[in-house]
Amino acid sequence: MPEFLTTPQGRRIAYHRTAGKGPGVVFLGGFKSDMTGTKALHLQAWAEAQGRAFLRFDYSGHGQSSGDFLDGCIGDWAADAMAAVAGLTEGPQILVGSSMGGWMALLVARAMPERVAGLVGIAAAPDFTEDLMWQGFTEAERAAVMAGRLEQPSEYSDEPYIITRKLIEDGRRHLVLRDPLPLRFPVRLLQGTADVDVPPAVALRLLNHADSPDLVLTLVKGADHRFSTPDCLDRMTRAIEEILPGL
């Protein structure tokens, strides 16, 4: 059973926390994902074997946390992530962000850099509401969003993705690829070449845009957006192990 944290905004966030040595690892999941996914559980097993502190949690409107997904937006979920890092961890953390979680990790790093020791992005999707959604919509789809909501099929769920006007408009207030993005810690980006949801061009743009003393992008031929094969999961933990010695 999860434990729960009440955020400063009054949202009830479900989480699982593993005690251990620091710097701890925090997993930030993707859009409409939850903390019971393959990557989150693989990381927890790795952390337990290493005796390292680990945290996974559900944003509001996701998984076992309070709230309705359709009421949420990028700013809400980033605030949830910041509350989790601030209230449930001690000292600098290594943030591991998957897809939207990569954007969340960058927002946490921008807002509270003193609490970030390193960052691993897995098919990181910064600014996706603007660059991958809005920019790719037809005029009819944009009109549907501005009228309130747009439904799109999802290959990850029987339920469609519902894109709200709030999601798009709030996303514009949290873009990270338009202004300088200093990341004063090691960064590892992992990206599959067969990812059709977040194409490799996004990872290359982040690589070129971010200012970090130690930033490496690894392209994995044939890997898709899930990035959950045994090889991909091993690459994820190896990325953490690569940056740990310098911390």
KALIN-V120395 format. One record per pair of residues at least 12 apart in sequence whose ideal C-beta (glycine too) atoms are under 10 Angstrom apart, sorted by the first residue. I is the first residue (numbers start at 1). J is the second residue. Records with the same first field share a line. If there is no record, write none. Layout:
I: J + J
//
This chain:
1: 14 + 16 + 64
2: 14 + 15 + 16 + 17 + 35 + 36 + 56 + 57 + 58 + 63 + 64 + 65
3: 15 + 16 + 17 + 57 + 88
4: 57 + 58 + 64 + 65 + 66
5: 17 + 57 + 65 + 80 + 83 + 84 + 86 + 87 + 88
6: 66 + 83 + 87
7: 60 + 65 + 66 + 76 + 79 + 80 + 81 + 82 + 83 + 84 + 86 + 87
8: 79 + 82 + 83 + 86 + 87
9: 60 + 76 + 79 + 80 + 83
10: 60 + 66 + 67
11: 59 + 60 + 61 + 65 + 66 + 67 + 72 + 76 + 77 + 79 + 80 + 83
12: 58 + 60 + 64 + 65 + 66 + 67
13: 57 + 58 + 59 + 60 + 62 + 63 + 64 + 65 + 66 + 67 + 80 + 81 + 83 + 84 + 87 + 88
14: 34 + 35 + 56 + 57 + 58 + 59 + 60 + 62 + 63 + 64 + 65 + 66
15: 35 + 55 + 56 + 57 + 58 + 63 + 64 + 65 + 84 + 87 + 88
16: 35 + 36 + 40 + 41 + 44 + 54 + 55 + 56 + 57 + 58 + 64
17: 44 + 53 + 54 + 55 + 56 + 57 + 84 + 88 + 89
18: 43 + 44 + 45 + 47 + 48 + 51 + 52 + 53 + 54 + 55 + 56
19: 47 + 48 + 51 + 52 + 53 + 54
20: 47 + 48 + 50 + 51 + 52 + 53 + 54
21: 47 + 50 + 51 + 52 + 53
22: 52 + 53 + 89 + 90 + 91 + 92 + 93 + 94 + 117 + 247
23: 52 + 53 + 89 + 90 + 91 + 92 + 93 + 94 + 115 + 116 + 117 + 118 + 185 + 240 + 243 + 244 + 247
24: 47 + 52 + 53 + 54 + 55 + 85 + 88 + 89 + 90 + 91 + 92 + 93 + 94 + 95 + 117
25: 43 + 44 + 46 + 47 + 50 + 52 + 53 + 54 + 55 + 56 + 89 + 93 + 94 + 95 + 96 + 117 + 118 + 120 + 237 + 240 + 244
26: 43 + 53 + 54 + 55 + 56 + 57 + 81 + 84 + 85 + 88 + 89 + 93 + 94 + 95 + 96 + 97 + 101 + 104 + 105 + 108 + 115 + 116
27: 39 + 40 + 41 + 42 + 43 + 44 + 47 + 54 + 55 + 56 + 57 + 94 + 95 + 96 + 97 + 98 + 101 + 105 + 120 + 122 + 236
28: 40 + 55 + 56 + 57 + 59 + 77 + 78 + 80 + 81 + 84 + 85 + 95 + 96 + 97 + 98 + 99 + 100 + 101 + 102 + 103 + 104 + 105 + 106 + 107 + 108 + 119 + 121 + 122 + 124
29: 56 + 57 + 58 + 59 + 62 + 63 + 77 + 81 + 96 + 97 + 98 + 99 + 100 + 101 + 104
30: 59 + 62 + 97 + 98 + 99 + 100 + 101 + 102 + 103 + 104 + 122 + 123 + 124 + 125 + 128 + 156 + 197 + 198 + 225 + 226
31: 59 + 62 + 69 + 72 + 74 + 77 + 98 + 99 + 100 + 101 + 103 + 104 + 125 + 128 + 129 + 154 + 156 + 161 + 167 + 197
32: 59 + 61 + 62 + 63 + 69 + 72 + 99 + 100 + 154 + 156 + 157 + 159 + 161 + 162
33: 58 + 59 + 62 + 63 + 98 + 99 + 100 + 101 + 156 + 157
34: 56 + 57 + 58 + 59 + 62 + 63 + 64 + 65
35: 55 + 56 + 57 + 58 + 59 + 62 + 63 + 64 + 65
36: 56 + 58 + 63 + 64
37: 56 + 63 + 98 + 226 + 228
38: 98 + 226 + 227 + 228 + 229 + 232 + 233
39: 56 + 96 + 98 + 99 + 101 + 122 + 226 + 227 + 228 + 232 + 233 + 236 + 237
40: 54 + 56 + 57 + 58 + 96 + 98 + 101
41: 56 + 233
42: 228 + 230 + 232 + 233 + 234 + 236 + 237
43: 55 + 56 + 96 + 98 + 120 + 233 + 236 + 237 + 240
44: 56
45: 233 + 237
46: 233 + 234 + 236 + 237 + 240 + 241
47: 237 + 240
49: 237
50: 237 + 240 + 241 + 244
52: 94 + 240 + 244
53: 88 + 89 + 90 + 91 + 93 + 94
54: 89 + 93 + 94 + 96
55: 84 + 85 + 88 + 89 + 93
56: 84 + 96
57: 80 + 81 + 83 + 84 + 85 + 88
58: 77 + 80 + 84
59: 72 + 76 + 77 + 78 + 79 + 80 + 81 + 84 + 100 + 101 + 104
60: 72 + 76 + 77 + 79 + 80 + 83
61: 73 + 76 + 77 + 80
62: 77 + 80
65: 80
67: 80
69: 159 + 162 + 164 + 167
70: 149 + 162 + 163 + 164 + 166 + 167
71: 164 + 166
72: 164 + 166 + 167 + 170
73: 129 + 164 + 165 + 166 + 167 + 168 + 169 + 170 + 171 + 173 + 174
74: 100 + 103 + 104 + 107 + 127 + 128 + 129 + 130 + 166 + 167 + 168 + 169 + 170 + 171 + 172 + 173 + 174 + 175
75: 107 + 166 + 170 + 171 + 173 + 174
76: 166 + 167 + 170
77: 100 + 101 + 103 + 104 + 107 + 170 + 174
78: 100 + 103 + 104 + 105 + 106 + 107 + 108 + 110 + 111 + 170 + 174
79: 104 + 107 + 108 + 111
80: 104
81: 95 + 97 + 101 + 103 + 104 + 105 + 107 + 108 + 111 + 112
82: 104 + 107 + 108 + 111 + 112 + 115
84: 108
85: 105 + 108 + 109 + 111 + 112 + 115 + 116
86: 108 + 111 + 112 + 115
89: 115
90: 115
91: 114 + 115 + 117
92: 112 + 113 + 114 + 115 + 116 + 117 + 118 + 185 + 247
93: 105 + 108 + 112 + 115 + 116 + 117 + 118 + 119
94: 116 + 117 + 118 + 119 + 120 + 185 + 186 + 188 + 239 + 240 + 243 + 244 + 247
95: 108 + 109 + 115 + 116 + 117 + 118 + 119 + 120 + 121 + 185 + 187
96: 118 + 119 + 120 + 121 + 122 + 188 + 190 + 236 + 237 + 239 + 240
97: 109 + 119 + 120 + 121 + 122 + 123 + 124 + 125 + 126
98: 120 + 121 + 122 + 123 + 124 + 125 + 190 + 225 + 226 + 227 + 228 + 236
99: 121 + 122 + 123 + 124 + 125 + 128 + 195 + 197 + 198 + 225 + 226 + 227
100: 123 + 124 + 125 + 126 + 128 + 129 + 198
101: 121 + 122 + 123 + 124 + 125
102: 119 + 120 + 121 + 122 + 123 + 124 + 125 + 126 + 128 + 176 + 189 + 190 + 191 + 198 + 202 + 203 + 206
103: 121 + 124 + 125 + 126 + 127 + 128 + 129 + 171 + 174 + 175 + 176 + 177 + 206
104: 124 + 125 + 126 + 174
105: 119 + 120 + 121 + 122 + 124 + 126 + 183 + 187
106: 119 + 121 + 124 + 126 + 127 + 174 + 176 + 177 + 181 + 183 + 187 + 206 + 210
107: 126 + 174 + 175 + 176
109: 176 + 181 + 182 + 183 + 184 + 185 + 187 + 210
110: 174 + 176 + 179 + 180 + 181 + 182 + 183
113: 182 + 183 + 184 + 185
114: 184
116: 183 + 184 + 185 + 187
117: 185 + 186 + 243 + 244 + 246 + 247
118: 183 + 185 + 186 + 187 + 188 + 212 + 214 + 239 + 240 + 242 + 243 + 244 + 246 + 247
119: 183 + 185 + 186 + 187 + 188 + 189 + 210 + 212 + 215 + 239 + 243
120: 186 + 187 + 188 + 189 + 190 + 235 + 236 + 237 + 238 + 239 + 240 + 242 + 243
121: 187 + 188 + 189 + 190 + 191 + 202 + 203 + 206 + 207 + 210 + 215 + 217 + 239
122: 188 + 189 + 190 + 191 + 192 + 198 + 223 + 225 + 226 + 227 + 228 + 232 + 233 + 235 + 236 + 239
123: 189 + 190 + 191 + 192 + 195 + 197 + 198 + 199 + 200 + 202 + 203 + 220 + 223 + 224 + 225 + 226 + 227 + 232
124: 187 + 189 + 190 + 191 + 198 + 202 + 203 + 206 + 217
125: 195 + 197 + 198 + 202 + 203 + 206 + 225
126: 174 + 175 + 176 + 177 + 181 + 198 + 202 + 203 + 205 + 206 + 209 + 210
127: 171 + 172 + 174 + 175 + 176 + 177 + 178 + 202 + 205 + 206
128: 171 + 197 + 198 + 202
129: 163 + 167 + 168 + 169 + 170 + 171 + 172 + 174 + 175
130: 168 + 171 + 172 + 174 + 175 + 177 + 178
131: 171 + 175 + 177 + 198 + 201 + 202 + 205
132: 197 + 198 + 199 + 202
133: 145 + 150 + 152 + 161 + 163 + 167 + 168 + 171
134: 163 + 167 + 168 + 169 + 171 + 172
137: 150 + 152 + 163 + 168
141: 163
142: 168
144: 163 + 165
145: 163 + 164 + 165 + 166 + 167 + 168 + 169
146: 165 + 168 + 169
147: 165
148: 162 + 164 + 165 + 166
149: 162 + 163 + 164 + 165 + 166 + 167
150: 162 + 163 + 164 + 165 + 167 + 168
151: 163
154: 197
155: 196 + 197 + 225
156: 197 + 225 + 226
176: 206 + 209 + 210
177: 202 + 205 + 206 + 208 + 209 + 210
178: 209
179: 209
180: 209 + 210 + 211
181: 206 + 209 + 210 + 211 + 212
182: 210 + 211 + 212
183: 206 + 210 + 211 + 212 + 213 + 214 + 215
184: 211 + 212 + 213 + 214
185: 212 + 213 + 214 + 215 + 243 + 246 + 247
186: 212 + 213 + 214 + 215 + 216 + 239 + 240 + 242 + 243 + 244 + 245 + 246 + 247
187: 206 + 207 + 210 + 212 + 213 + 214 + 215 + 216 + 217 + 239 + 243
188: 214 + 215 + 216 + 217 + 218 + 235 + 236 + 238 + 239 + 240 + 242 + 243
189: 202 + 203 + 204 + 206 + 207 + 210 + 215 + 216 + 217 + 218 + 219 + 239
190: 203 + 216 + 217 + 218 + 219 + 220 + 223 + 227 + 232 + 235 + 236 + 238 + 239
191: 203 + 204 + 206 + 207 + 217 + 218 + 219 + 220 + 223 + 225 + 227
192: 218 + 219 + 220 + 221 + 222 + 223 + 224 + 225 + 226 + 227 + 229 + 232
193: 219 + 220 + 221 + 222 + 223 + 224
194: 220 + 221 + 222 + 223 + 224 + 225
195: 219 + 220 + 223 + 224 + 225 + 226 + 227
196: 224 + 225
197: 224 + 225 + 226
198: 225
199: 225
200: 217 + 219 + 220
203: 217 + 218 + 219
204: 217 + 219
214: 242 + 243 + 246
216: 239 + 242 + 243
218: 235 + 238 + 239
220: 232 + 235
223: 235
//
